[in-house]
């Protein structure tokens, strides 16, 4: 399990919920780690795609920001790199965040 990244995601989501309560529903997780192969197969048939960023953030102007959470030593998988390339080629921002302070700065940067 990715415990450090899970803990980071929980901290980020909790901070966002407190700091930006008026934006409820604009930050959401992308469920991309099924618990087993059977569930993974079902979810893949329903549209699950490997490498999707951990969080999506809807910003003004109908844009979306993708946020990948990594531990200090965490590295992107090949699927994550491919996803980053696809979305950035389309003009969507993609960020790798390694701690809560990076996350706070990132979210605040989209909310001047």
Buried (B, 14 or more C-beta within 10 A) or exposed (E): EBEBBBEBBEBBBEBBEEEBEEBEEBBEBBEBEBEEEEEBEEBEEEEBEEBBBBBBBBBEEEEBBBBBBBBEEBEBEEEBEBBBEEBEEEEBBBBBBBBBEBBBEBBEEBEE
